[in-house]
Structure formats: structure tokens, C-alpha cells
Amino acid sequence: MGGEPDKNGTARRGAAAPSNGRSHELRDVRNIGIVAHIDAGKTTVSERILFYAGAIHKLGEVHEGTATMDWMEQERERGITITSAAITCEWMGKQVNLIDTPGHVDFTVEVERALRVLDGAIGVFCAVAGVQPQSETVWRQADRYSVPRIAFVNKMDRMGADFGRVVEQIKGKLKANAVPLQLPVGAAETFTGAIDLVSMKAVTYRDEDLGSEPQVGDVPEGLRADAEAAREAMLESVAEADDAFADLYLGGGAIEAGEIHAAVRRATIARKMVPVLCGTALKDKGVQPLLDAVARYLPSPLDVPPVTGTEIRTGKTVSRPAADDAPLSGLVFKVAADPYLGRLLYVRVYSGVLRKGANVWNPRTRTRDRVMRLIRMHSNEQIDADAIFSGEIGVMGGIGKFTTGDTVCAEQAQIALDRIEFPEPVMFMAIEPKTRADKEKLEGALKALSDEDPTCRVRVDGETGQTIVSGMGELHLEILRDRLLREFKVPANTGKPMVSYYETVTAEAAGRHTFDREIGGKRQAATVELVVSPGPRGKGNLVEVSPPRGTIPPEFRVPVEQGIRDAILTGVLARFPMQDVVVRVTGGGILDADSATETAFRTAAIMAFREAAEAARPELLEPIMSVQLVTPPEFTGDLMGDLNARRGQVREMETRGDAQTIDAAVPLAEMFGYATAIRSLSRGRASYSMEPELFAVAPAAVKESILNR
């Protein structure tokens, strides 16, 4: 197991476990995630961390399909991470709860919900490619949740590796105060390790022992001047980020390594700096110093602000401290379907203790459940537990009513934590069972998949009766279809993936409808008046039901809101859901007391909304993708011409080494078959990545073709 390294570089075992049932004191817990662009080496870094920390005893490789953290069949076949995996290990006496997240944009929801519950993160960057599009996306996600980070520049053994350039990109593109704590010794095939700028020692690795015993020695003479300059720059940067250290630095006296570590920790937790380290995980170099940095610089649950939520009984915002004796509060951030254990609920416990056999309260459903089973996860292995303590991540089994984003709390101290926001799907496909006998099995399997993955949306088209599955891209839909067959044993026929369009309004308009009809021998009548207007792009829909007093009775306002939200889901142009629409109910009323019903108000609201939306200049919204191309310069012209033909807008071009990068915005509808096209245009030498950026109003010609198809 891990521990404080001794003079030989060997990890010593941590201190004895506390006597209160925890394996580690709260201050010694690290909840961290590994985030990066696809192929930056996240899973390989995770694998080495587990190996050196003693959690596994044989190294698995992503390219061989044997990585511990990639345990799904689909992950091992494709060599990518699809679902975030959780595992626990120990280093320097710290309990490290590690989550490896996907890098592919189709599975960005896994990153979103992991960052929501983590206290710190490692950003992994490729030493050759530098800051890539998905790197920027996950960095913004971490910014949104105020997660302190350290950076690891991986693949230093690759031709074209440039540590300094990547540091500058982190500063420029990510607007982060990146401060190198190491200086690489060599690059590409000559990379052997790094100089620790805190201790001013060179740490190198031997291939024969898989890098298990780092060799600590003096700084090579040829690098001494560079190392001294880099150390001075590092100390100056730390002083700028931490006032207490600035006094020491400006005092001019000798500065101890412990004082530097303490200052870097304070500045990292305050998100005033990002320590940067380097190595090559695949060649077993540089991972132990990264683990040291996790233990030294990333926060424990005590170092981050207490979680806040809404107290159910008073409606006030309250905080819950990270303490075992506080009332229970936790967040379900993931739901997984296990073929043997059923539904597994991944939960981060923020305060209190989640105990096996205890009752927990769900404020969303207002129901009580008993915790039948608690599990600590080691990738796809489960270890039963009697309790999950504050600041820890665990799994609840045997509970059916919770879903992603739900709060777990004590019934006597009810609190609702902020839910996790998920992006809108951008593609869909029709799906049907191969036989009638499979219909119920398919419905159950789709329900399980949508419970597990909030970006998998399932609906039944009202006109065609088809079941429609929406997702974040072609690969996402392919994985969903594959899992239906392999995990749930449900063969299904699927249609061709298609782009998910949305509708919106571009003007303000009013609508008024009186519903007055006899249904089942009883008159049902009501009037609803409302105004529809465009909302800020990307901010979602807003429905306000606050009509003047004396118009719509309070007991009918919920049916009015339900009617409006149902109408928003079906749109007015081509039955696409509407987005970024603001609806305000301005009036209405009853015709007589006996005819006022929920059905009447709900139907009147639907018709009034449609009338207003049709008058508010409705438009189609199409998903626009951020596309980054990397190509040899000689193919730039052909690839630019192809992007223009796809309605793409080139925003930036940059030369990186001997390659040209092109940053463009392209409608998703034009990106089908793009991989084949660029392979042909560049003779297989160009590559690309893309991610959803925004929804924009579709041109008139596109709108007409969609409405007429």
C-alpha cells in the first residue's frame, strides 16, 4: 500500500485506522477524478496509480483490452472509456477514492456527474497534442463546480512532445495559472524522468522494474541552470498566489520544502494555481510524484465549502458540514444496472453516516426507503460495507425509487441538494422489438438505460406510435443498442440515427383559448390567457403561472402548467420539442363553478400556447458542433473546402509543430460520414474531434426540407 516515501523512495504504510469505524480520518480522504480529452491517457494513468498504490498487482493496458477501470465489454473492444469507474486505494496514508471518466464527447454526462461530487481532479494532457477541444470542455465543467485541479502532461516519450508548449496552452486556452513543479529530463525517446523543483533532485525510472523504484539523484550538470531558473519562476508564481508564502519569499531567507508544499496546497485549494507535473504513464514514468501531489495538494472534504441545499420544511438555503455527527445528506450521482445485483445507486455522502438497514428519505418523491445493502466499489468488484461515512463515495443496492440527481437525507432533517444539469440530446433513432413477445422486455430495458443515463431519452411519437431513443451522438446510440442486446438480451430493430432538431420562437405573441365541451355527459369549460416570448439561448424553458387574483383558481394552476409543458414537448412546426421559450400566464377564468375541471384548464392551456407559439415566428433549431481538425499543411486547402461545403465556419487556424489545426463550427446534420471524407481527402493522415456547442436557428432552406420530409 501507499505511504510517505522513505529515503529510498519506497512507500511506507499509513497510520493506524481511527477507532470510530472509518478506515481513515476525514482529513485524509481524497475524492478525485481524472479528466481529459479522449486518448490523452486517463485510463492508463489510473491503471498505474492503482498498481503503484497496491490496489492491483498486474498492469492492464487499454490497447490490449485488459485495463481494470475499463470493465465493460464495449470499452475493452473499442479501447475507450464509456462509463466512469470508481475505485479506492491508499497513498501516503491517504484514502484515495478515484474516478476515471470518459474522454469521448458522447459520454460527457459521466464527467458532469463525477465532477459534481468530487473534491479535486487531475487534468491529463497529451504532451504532443496539448489542450484539445474536450480538454477545454471538461475544464469548463470543473470550473462550474469549483473543483481544484493539478495537471499531468502525459506521453512525454512521444515524438513531438513539448512540455513548455502545453503549459503555455493551459495558461492561454484554459485561462489557468499553470505552475510547473517539475522540469522534464529529456523528451521523446530520451525522456527518463523529471527534476523536482521543490527538492531540486532528479527523479528517474528504470524499465526493468516497471518504474516501481524511482531513482533519486542530483540534477544533471547540463540542466542545472535551467532547473534553477525554473525553480525561481515557480517560487515567484507560488508567492503571487499565496500571501503567507509571499512574506517568506520576499524575506530572502532559506525556504524549506515543507513550506513550499503547504503554500502550493493552499493556492491549489483556493484555485489560484494549477500545479503541473509530467511523465509517461504507458512507460511507467512520473506516476508516483503525481500520487504524491494528489496527497499533498488536493483537498479533503474538510477543505472545500460545506454542501448547501434547500431545507424542505422552511424553504431556506442551509449548509451541511462534512462531519459524521451531522444530519445525513448525500447525492445520488449515478444509477447502474447490474445483471446480478439489480439497480446500484452511486452516492456521495456529504454529511452524516449512511448505514446499512437504516431508513433514508427522498425529498423529490417524499418517500422513505430502507437501505438494504451498502457496497464499496473497486471498478467492477463489490465489497460489502456496513456504513459509508461523510466525505466518502459508495453504492446503495436494493432501492428502487431513487434516480440520478436525487438527494438522500434523514427524514427528521430533510434537505434537497442542487440537482445535476444535463445537456440536451442531439441525435435520435427509432427502435422496435423484433417480435411482439419482446415488447415488454424492450420497454423495461429502455427504462433501465434511461434511469442509468440521463442523456438517454425515450419517448413514444404520438403520430407514428414509434419508440424514439435520443442520445448524444452516433457512438452513444450504437453503445445503447449494443447494450440492449448483450446485457438485457433484447434483440431490436433500429432506424438510422438522425439529428435531433428543436423548435423555438423569435418574437412575442399572446394566446387565448376557451375550452367548452361536454365530456361524458358533463360540461367542462375554462379559459386560459398567456404570452409566449423567446428566452436566452441555451438557458432552457421558463413557465410562470402567476395570473392576477380572481382569474384562475389556485387549485387549477398545476394543471395549467402541466398543459403548457406538454405543449412545449410537441412544438408547433414539426412536433420537435421547444427550447428557450418563456411562457407567462396572464389571465383566464372559469365560466361557471360546476364546469371548471382540471381537464378543461389543461386543454385550454395547451391550445392557448399553440395559438401564441404559432404567432411568435417559430423557427427550427439545429445542433452546431465545435470541430477541431489536425492535418499536415498540404491538405489544409482541400479540408477547408470540404468544411465550407458542409456549411462550416472556420474560426481559427494554428500551426502546432509540423501540423495545422483548424477550429470550426459545423451543423451536426452535415457531419455524417465525415470520418470517411477526411480520410480520403488527407490520405488517412488527418484526424478530427467534435463536441456539441450550441443550438442555432436553421437556415430557411434547411427548415423547409425538414418540414417537407
LINQUI-V249615 format. One record per backbone hydrogen bond with DSSP energy under -1.0 kcal/mol. NH is the residue of the N-H (numbers start at 0). CO is the residue of the C=O. Records with the same first field share a line. If there is no record, write none. Layout:
NH = CO / CO
This chain:
1 = 89
5 = 9
8 = 5
27 = 24
28 = 25
29 = 94
31 = 96
32 = 119
33 = 98
34 = 121
39 = 36
44 = 40
45 = 41
46 = 42
47 = 43
48 = 44
49 = 45
50 = 46
51 = 47
52 = 48
53 = 50
54 = 49
55 = 49
64 = 61
65 = 60
70 = 68
75 = 71
76 = 72
77 = 73
78 = 74
79 = 74
84 = 99
86 = 97
88 = 95
90 = 93
93 = 90
94 = 27
95 = 88
96 = 29
97 = 86
98 = 31
99 = 84
100 = 33
106 = 103
107 = 104
109 = 106
111 = 107
112 = 108
113 = 109
114 = 110
115 = 111
116 = 113
118 = 30
119 = 30
120 = 147
121 = 32
122 = 149
123 = 34
124 = 151
126 = 153
129 = 125
135 = 131
136 = 132
137 = 133
138 = 134
139 = 135
140 = 136
141 = 137
142 = 138
143 = 139
144 = 140
145 = 142
146 = 141
149 = 120
150 = 274
151 = 122
152 = 276
153 = 124
155 = 278
157 = 154
160 = 157
161 = 126
165 = 161
166 = 162
167 = 163
168 = 164
169 = 165
170 = 166
171 = 167
172 = 168
175 = 169
177 = 175
178 = 273
180 = 275
182 = 194
184 = 192
187 = 155
189 = 186
190 = 187
191 = 184
193 = 202
194 = 182
195 = 200
196 = 180
199 = 195
201 = 216
202 = 193
203 = 214
204 = 191
209 = 206
210 = 205
211 = 208
214 = 203
216 = 201
222 = 219
223 = 220
226 = 222
227 = 223
228 = 224
229 = 225
230 = 226
231 = 227
232 = 228
233 = 229
234 = 230
235 = 231
236 = 232
237 = 233
238 = 234
239 = 235
240 = 236
241 = 237
245 = 241
246 = 242
247 = 243
248 = 244
249 = 245
250 = 246
259 = 255
260 = 256
261 = 257
262 = 258
263 = 259
264 = 260
265 = 261
266 = 262
267 = 263
268 = 264
269 = 265
270 = 267
271 = 266
273 = 176
275 = 178
276 = 150
278 = 152
279 = 284
283 = 280
284 = 279
290 = 286
291 = 287
292 = 288
293 = 289
294 = 290
295 = 291
296 = 292
297 = 293
302 = 299
308 = 317
309 = 415
310 = 315
311 = 413
314 = 310
317 = 308
319 = 306
322 = 320
325 = 322
328 = 350
329 = 407
330 = 347
331 = 405
332 = 345
333 = 345
335 = 343
337 = 341
341 = 337
343 = 335
344 = 395
345 = 333
346 = 393
347 = 330
348 = 391
349 = 328
350 = 328
351 = 322
353 = 387
355 = 385
356 = 370
357 = 354
359 = 368
360 = 408
361 = 366
365 = 361
366 = 361
368 = 359
370 = 357
372 = 396
374 = 394
375 = 382
377 = 380
378 = 85
380 = 377
382 = 375
384 = 373
387 = 353
390 = 348
391 = 388
393 = 346
394 = 374
395 = 344
396 = 372
404 = 331
405 = 402
407 = 329
408 = 360
409 = 327
412 = 409
415 = 309
425 = 470
426 = 470
427 = 497
428 = 468
430 = 466
431 = 492
433 = 490
437 = 434
438 = 435
441 = 437
442 = 438
443 = 439
444 = 440
445 = 441
446 = 442
447 = 443
448 = 444
449 = 445
450 = 446
451 = 447
452 = 448
455 = 452
456 = 469
458 = 467
460 = 465
464 = 460
467 = 458
468 = 428
469 = 456
470 = 426
476 = 472
477 = 473
478 = 474
479 = 475
480 = 476
481 = 477
482 = 478
483 = 479
484 = 480
485 = 481
486 = 482
487 = 482
489 = 483
492 = 431
494 = 429
497 = 427
499 = 425
501 = 620
502 = 576
503 = 618
505 = 615 / 616
506 = 615
508 = 531
510 = 529
512 = 527
514 = 525
516 = 523
518 = 521
521 = 518
523 = 516
524 = 594
525 = 514
526 = 588
527 = 512
528 = 586
529 = 510
530 = 583
531 = 508
532 = 581
534 = 579
538 = 535
541 = 580
543 = 582
550 = 547
555 = 552
556 = 553
559 = 555
560 = 556
561 = 557
562 = 558
563 = 559
564 = 560
565 = 561
566 = 562
567 = 563
568 = 564
570 = 566
577 = 567
578 = 502
581 = 532
582 = 541
583 = 530
584 = 543
585 = 528
586 = 528
588 = 526
600 = 596
601 = 597
602 = 598
603 = 599
604 = 600
605 = 601
606 = 602
607 = 603
608 = 604
609 = 605
610 = 606
611 = 607
612 = 608
613 = 609
618 = 503
620 = 501
621 = 695
623 = 693
624 = 665
625 = 690
626 = 663
627 = 688
628 = 661
629 = 686
630 = 659
634 = 631
635 = 632
638 = 634
639 = 635
640 = 636
641 = 637
642 = 638
643 = 639
644 = 640
646 = 643
647 = 642
648 = 664
650 = 662
651 = 662
653 = 660
655 = 658
658 = 655
659 = 630
660 = 653
661 = 628
662 = 651
663 = 626
664 = 648
665 = 624
667 = 622
669 = 666
670 = 667
673 = 670
676 = 672
677 = 673
678 = 674
679 = 675
680 = 676
681 = 677
683 = 678
684 = 681
686 = 629
688 = 627
690 = 625
692 = 623
693 = 623
695 = 621
697 = 619
702 = 698
703 = 699
704 = 700
705 = 701
706 = 702
707 = 703
